[in-house]
């Protein structure tokens, strides 16, 4: 029996790709004023970015515990084995909700076979972990082999990104008002990463093109064997396909990469990073 992969919408895999991979995707919530939207079901990244450009402010919330309970109960009733790959516990309470839900369902269904994995990742980095793990599961691999694949990518996926407008980081509490104002005046573009599940700064440069070049430098520095030519690279953007294409061309030229997946930074992450975000995700070493 194929191991079922459950994940949440912060993996930012588009619904059509999630369906192709056979994923069950549980939605976090996006909130504007008093209205709640289920990520990927009631609201799209494009909706969020357009709203932010109009001055709307979005908040986000974890997957509700009852959603996990319904999913896990279904797995138990069907006698399946499953793995839940979750959004970083350092960035959301979603993973804790999954743990609480599993404990609750075990009381009713002690035979429940669901492994919970904290990916310590977000957006396309999280998405790449889910993508590679689901491919292994769909090959009919054992639970042990599927978990090995997940853990390899959790340990090796690199997340590097830059935002176009530092004001959105200020709104999310990531930078001070002073830094936001000065950053805007001086055209400062922060380069950031997700490391050990936490969001943190790497560098700051002046200008968009320098930020993209800095991402290339970091990829070269961090790749274990310095050869990225045979790896897949995910490029995610905040409704800026032109910049994503420019990033793709730069990576292809520098590293000889020809396997890319380009998509949106999703509604939940995008609500905090804003339009114009460019992010790159890749494995620092090859799976052996």
C-alpha positions, 0 to 999 in steps of 0.5 A, a space after each residue: 500500500 502506498 504511504 499517504 502524504 498529508 501536508 498543509 498549504 504553506 508548502 505552496 504547491 499549486 493545487 494541480 500539482 498537489 493533485 498530480 502527486 496525490 497529496 492531501 493538503 490542509 489549509 491554513 487561514 488568511 484573514 482580512 478584517 473579519 473574514 476568514 479564507 481557507 488558503 488555496 480554497 477560498 483565496 489565491 496568492 494573486 488575490 492577496 498580492 492585489 489586495 496588499 497593493 490596494 492597502 489591505 492588511 492580511 493576518 494568518 492563522 494555523 490549520 484548525 485542530 478539527 481539520 487535522 482530526 477529520 483527516 487523521 480519523 479518515 486515515 484510521 478508518 481506511 487503515 492507511 499509513 500516512 506521513 504528515 509533513 508540516 510547516 515549520 513549528 518555529 513559524 506557526 502553531 500548525 505543527 503543534 495542532 497536528 500533534 494534539 489532533 493525533 493524540 486525540 484521534 489515538 484515543 478513539 483509533 489506537 491503530 492510527 498510523 500517522 507519522 508527524 514530521 516538522 519540515 522546519 521549512 516554508 514555502 518552496 523549500 517546504 514544497 520541495 521536501 513534500 514534492 520529493 517525498 511524495 514522489 518516493 511514496 508514489 513509487 511504492 516505497 516503504 514507510 522507512 524509505 519515504 521517511 529517509 527521503 523526507 529527512 534528507 531533504 529537510 536537512 539539505 534544502 536551502 531557502 534564500 529570498 529577497 523582498 522588494 518592499 521592506 515595509 511588509 517585513 515591518 508590518 509583520 514585525 520583522 524589522 523596526 519602523 526606522 529600518 523600514 523607512 531608511 531601507 525604503 529611502 536607500 533602496 535597501 533589499 534584505 536577503 533572508 533565509 530560513 535556517 533550522 526553521 527560523 526566518 533570519 537575515 543573511 545580508 542587505 544590499 542596495 538595489 534589486 539586481 544586486 539582491 539577485 546576484 547575492 542569491 547566486 553567490 550564496 548558492 555557490 557558497 552553500 552547495 556542497 560540491 559546487 555543482 548544481 547542474 543536475 539538481 532541480 531548483 524551485 523559484 517562487 515569486 510574489 506576483 513578479 513572474 518577470 523577476 522570477 524569469 530573470 532569476 531563472 536565466 541567471 541560475 541557468 547561465 551560472 550553474 548550468 541548471 535546466 530543471 526548474 519549477 516556478 510558482 507563486 509564494 503562497 497566500 500565507 507567506 506572501 501576506 508577510 513578505 509582500 508583492 515582489 518577493 523572489 525566493 530560491 530553493 534547492 538541495 545543497 547536495 545530491 540524494 545518494 
